[in-house]
Amino acid sequence: MTAKGAKEDFDFIAGEWDLVNRRRTKILAGASEWDEFAGRLKGQTLLSTTGLLKRR
């Protein structure tokens, strides 16, 4: 267990990830339909895990 707020807390984001994004087809119209589309995320640690860079 790491200390609260440890700089390594988000290291799991580092790497390449395939994702499925979802968004509502009609905003604020009471619709329950979703549009899904594929995406890719590349996360990279910076400054010895002090920073994190996410790219799409």
N, CA, C and O atoms as a GROMACS GRO file, in nm:
protein
  224
    1MET      N    1   0.085  -0.118   0.000
    1MET     CA    2   0.000   0.000   0.000
    1MET      C    3   0.089   0.124   0.000
    1MET      O    4   0.186   0.132   0.076
    2THR      N    5   0.056   0.219  -0.085
    2THR     CA    6   0.136   0.341  -0.093
    2THR      C    7   0.072   0.451  -0.010
    2THR      O    8  -0.046   0.445   0.025
    3ALA      N    9   0.151   0.550   0.021
    3ALA     CA   10   0.102   0.664   0.098
    3ALA      C   11  -0.001   0.742   0.016
    3ALA      O   12   0.004   0.741  -0.108
    4LYS      N   13  -0.092   0.807   0.082
    4LYS     CA   14  -0.194   0.885   0.013
    4LYS      C   15  -0.128   0.992  -0.074
    4LYS      O   16  -0.043   1.068  -0.027
    5GLY      N   17  -0.168   0.996  -0.201
    5GLY     CA   18  -0.112   1.096  -0.292
    5GLY      C   19   0.027   1.062  -0.342
    5GLY      O   20   0.101   1.152  -0.382
    6ALA      N   21   0.063   0.935  -0.342
    6ALA     CA   22   0.196   0.897  -0.390
    6ALA      C   23   0.209   0.930  -0.539
    6ALA      O   24   0.112   0.920  -0.614
    7LYS      N   25   0.329   0.967  -0.581
    7LYS     CA   26   0.348   1.007  -0.721
    7LYS      C   27   0.331   0.891  -0.818
    7LYS      O   28   0.315   0.915  -0.937
    8GLU      N   29   0.333   0.767  -0.771
    8GLU     CA   30   0.316   0.651  -0.858
    8GLU      C   31   0.169   0.609  -0.873
    8GLU      O   32   0.141   0.508  -0.938
    9ASP      N   33   0.076   0.683  -0.817
    9ASP     CA   34  -0.066   0.644  -0.818
    9ASP      C   35  -0.123   0.622  -0.958
    9ASP      O   36  -0.214   0.541  -0.973
   10PHE      N   37  -0.074   0.691  -1.058
   10PHE     CA   38  -0.131   0.682  -1.191
   10PHE      C   39  -0.038   0.613  -1.290
   10PHE      O   40  -0.054   0.630  -1.411
   11ASP      N   41   0.059   0.538  -1.243
   11ASP     CA   42   0.150   0.466  -1.332
   11ASP      C   43   0.078   0.363  -1.418
   11ASP      O   44   0.130   0.325  -1.523
   12PHE      N   45  -0.039   0.318  -1.377
   12PHE     CA   46  -0.112   0.219  -1.455
   12PHE      C   47  -0.155   0.274  -1.591
   12PHE      O   48  -0.186   0.196  -1.682
   13ILE      N   49  -0.158   0.406  -1.608
   13ILE     CA   50  -0.197   0.466  -1.735
   13ILE      C   51  -0.085   0.453  -1.839
   13ILE      O   52  -0.113   0.453  -1.959
   14ALA      N   53   0.039   0.441  -1.795
   14ALA     CA   54   0.152   0.432  -1.888
   14ALA      C   55   0.137   0.308  -1.975
   14ALA      O   56   0.110   0.199  -1.925
   15GLY      N   57   0.156   0.326  -2.104
   15GLY     CA   58   0.143   0.216  -2.200
   15GLY      C   59   0.045   0.255  -2.310
   15GLY      O   60   0.001   0.369  -2.318
   16GLU      N   61   0.012   0.159  -2.395
   16GLU     CA   62  -0.083   0.184  -2.504
   16GLU      C   63  -0.210   0.106  -2.477
   16GLU      O   64  -0.207  -0.011  -2.441
   17TRP      N   65  -0.323   0.173  -2.495
   17TRP     CA   66  -0.453   0.116  -2.463
   17TRP      C   67  -0.549   0.134  -2.579
   17TRP      O   68  -0.554   0.239  -2.642
   18ASP      N   69  -0.626   0.028  -2.608
   18ASP     CA   70  -0.738   0.038  -2.702
   18ASP      C   71  -0.862   0.066  -2.620
   18ASP      O   72  -0.887   0.000  -2.519
   19LEU      N   73  -0.942   0.164  -2.662
   19LEU     CA   74  -1.061   0.201  -2.587
   19LEU      C   75  -1.184   0.203  -2.675
   19LEU      O   76  -1.176   0.204  -2.798
   20VAL      N   77  -1.298   0.205  -2.609
   20VAL     CA   78  -1.425   0.227  -2.675
   20VAL      C   79  -1.485   0.351  -2.610
   20VAL      O   80  -1.518   0.350  -2.492
   21ASN      N   81  -1.500   0.457  -2.688
   21ASN     CA   82  -1.559   0.581  -2.640
   21ASN      C   83  -1.709   0.577  -2.663
   21ASN      O   84  -1.756   0.518  -2.760
   22ARG      N   85  -1.783   0.640  -2.574
   22ARG     CA   86  -1.928   0.649  -2.592
   22ARG      C   87  -1.972   0.793  -2.568
   22ARG      O   88  -1.920   0.862  -2.480
   23ARG      N   89  -2.068   0.837  -2.649
   23ARG     CA   90  -2.127   0.969  -2.628
   23ARG      C   91  -2.276   0.961  -2.664
   23ARG      O   92  -2.316   0.882  -2.749
   24ARG      N   93  -2.354   1.043  -2.600
   24ARG     CA   94  -2.498   1.047  -2.628
   24ARG      C   95  -2.521   1.101  -2.768
   24ARG      O   96  -2.452   1.193  -2.812
   25THR      N   97  -2.618   1.043  -2.839
   25THR     CA   98  -2.646   1.092  -2.974
   25THR      C   99  -2.716   1.227  -2.971
   25THR      O  100  -2.692   1.310  -3.059
   26LYS      N  101  -2.799   1.251  -2.872
   26LYS     CA  102  -2.867   1.380  -2.856
   26LYS      C  103  -2.848   1.426  -2.712
   26LYS      O  104  -2.890   1.358  -2.618
   27ILE      N  105  -2.786   1.539  -2.696
   27ILE     CA  106  -2.757   1.592  -2.564
   27ILE      C  107  -2.881   1.660  -2.506
   27ILE      O  108  -2.949   1.736  -2.576
   28LEU      N  109  -2.910   1.635  -2.381
   28LEU     CA  110  -3.020   1.699  -2.307
   28LEU      C  111  -3.156   1.682  -2.373
   28LEU      O  112  -3.245   1.764  -2.352
   29ALA      N  113  -3.174   1.577  -2.453
   29ALA     CA  114  -3.303   1.556  -2.518
   29ALA      C  115  -3.376   1.436  -2.458
   29ALA      O  116  -3.480   1.395  -2.510
   30GLY      N  117  -3.323   1.381  -2.349
   30GLY     CA  118  -3.386   1.265  -2.287
   30GLY      C  119  -3.363   1.136  -2.362
   30GLY      O  120  -3.423   1.034  -2.329
   31ALA      N  121  -3.278   1.138  -2.463
   31ALA     CA  122  -3.250   1.018  -2.542
   31ALA      C  123  -3.157   0.925  -2.464
   31ALA      O  124  -3.073   0.970  -2.387
   32SER      N  125  -3.173   0.796  -2.485
   32SER     CA  126  -3.086   0.700  -2.417
   32SER      C  127  -2.997   0.627  -2.517
   32SER      O  128  -2.939   0.524  -2.484
   33GLU      N  129  -2.986   0.679  -2.638
   33GLU     CA  130  -2.903   0.618  -2.740
   33GLU      C  131  -2.760   0.670  -2.732
   33GLU      O  132  -2.736   0.788  -2.706
   34TRP      N  133  -2.665   0.578  -2.753
   34TRP     CA  134  -2.524   0.611  -2.746
   34TRP      C  135  -2.456   0.584  -2.880
   34TRP      O  136  -2.491   0.488  -2.950
   35ASP      N  137  -2.362   0.666  -2.915
   35ASP     CA  138  -2.277   0.646  -3.032
   35ASP      C  139  -2.144   0.593  -2.978
   35ASP      O  140  -2.084   0.655  -2.890
   36GLU      N  141  -2.097   0.479  -3.028
   36GLU     CA  142  -1.970   0.421  -2.983
   36GLU      C  143  -1.868   0.429  -3.096
   36GLU      O  144  -1.901   0.408  -3.212
   37PHE      N  145  -1.744   0.459  -3.059
   37PHE     CA  146  -1.637   0.463  -3.157
   37PHE      C  147  -1.506   0.425  -3.090
   37PHE      O  148  -1.484   0.453  -2.972
   38ALA      N  149  -1.420   0.362  -3.167
   38ALA     CA  150  -1.293   0.313  -3.115
   38ALA      C  151  -1.193   0.426  -3.097
   38ALA      O  152  -1.202   0.530  -3.161
   39GLY      N  153  -1.098   0.403  -3.008
   39GLY     CA  154  -0.993   0.501  -2.985
   39GLY      C  155  -0.868   0.430  -2.934
   39GLY      O  156  -0.871   0.312  -2.903
   40ARG      N  157  -0.760   0.503  -2.927
   40ARG     CA  158  -0.633   0.449  -2.877
   40ARG      C  159  -0.570   0.556  -2.790
   40ARG      O  160  -0.571   0.674  -2.825
   41LEU      N  161  -0.516   0.515  -2.677
   41LEU     CA  162  -0.453   0.607  -2.583
   41LEU      C  163  -0.310   0.563  -2.560
   41LEU      O  164  -0.283   0.444  -2.542
   42LYS      N  165  -0.219   0.658  -2.560
   42LYS     CA  166  -0.081   0.629  -2.526
   42LYS      C  167  -0.044   0.715  -2.407
   42LYS      O  168  -0.043   0.838  -2.416
   43GLY      N  169  -0.015   0.652  -2.295
   43GLY     CA  170   0.024   0.724  -2.174
   43GLY      C  171   0.173   0.704  -2.148
   43GLY      O  172   0.226   0.596  -2.169
   44GLN      N  173   0.237   0.808  -2.104
   44GLN     CA  174   0.382   0.805  -2.086
   44GLN      C  175   0.418   0.880  -1.959
   44GLN      O  176   0.369   0.991  -1.936
   45THR      N  177   0.503   0.822  -1.876
   45THR     CA  178   0.546   0.892  -1.754
   45THR      C  179   0.655   0.992  -1.788
   45THR      O  180   0.735   0.972  -1.879
   46LEU      N  181   0.657   1.100  -1.713
   46LEU     CA  182   0.755   1.206  -1.731
   46LEU      C  183   0.819   1.239  -1.597
   46LEU      O  184   0.755   1.224  -1.493
   47LEU      N  185   0.940   1.283  -1.598
   47LEU     CA  186   1.009   1.329  -1.478
   47LEU      C  187   1.004   1.225  -1.366
   47LEU      O  188   0.970   1.257  -1.252
   48SER      N  189   1.040   1.103  -1.398
   48SER     CA  190   1.043   0.993  -1.299
   48SER      C  191   0.909   0.976  -1.229
   48SER      O  192   0.904   0.969  -1.106
   49THR      N  193   0.802   0.970  -1.305
   49THR     CA  194   0.663   0.952  -1.262
   49THR      C  195   0.603   1.072  -1.192
   49THR      O  196   0.496   1.060  -1.132
   50THR      N  197   0.669   1.187  -1.196
   50THR     CA  198   0.610   1.307  -1.137
   50THR      C  199   0.503   1.365  -1.228
   50THR      O  200   0.409   1.429  -1.181
   51GLY      N  201   0.515   1.342  -1.358
   51GLY     CA  202   0.416   1.392  -1.455
   51GLY      C  203   0.367   1.278  -1.541
   51GLY      O  204   0.425   1.169  -1.543
   52LEU      N  205   0.259   1.304  -1.613
   52LEU     CA  206   0.200   1.203  -1.701
   52LEU      C  207   0.152   1.272  -1.828
   52LEU      O  208   0.085   1.375  -1.823
   53LEU      N  209   0.184   1.214  -1.941
   53LEU     CA  210   0.143   1.268  -2.072
   53LEU      C  211   0.050   1.166  -2.136
   53LEU      O  212   0.085   1.049  -2.151
   54LYS      N  213  -0.070   1.212  -2.174
   54LYS     CA  214  -0.165   1.125  -2.244
   54LYS      C  215  -0.182   1.178  -2.385
   54LYS      O  216  -0.202   1.298  -2.405
   55ARG      N  217  -0.176   1.088  -2.482
   55ARG     CA  218  -0.196   1.126  -2.622
   55ARG      C  219  -0.306   1.039  -2.679
   55ARG      O  220  -0.323   0.924  -2.638
   56ARG      N  221  -0.380   1.094  -2.773
   56ARG     CA  222  -0.481   1.016  -2.842
   56ARG      C  223  -0.435   0.979  -2.978
   56ARG      O  224  -0.507   0.913  -3.053
   0.00000   0.00000   0.00000
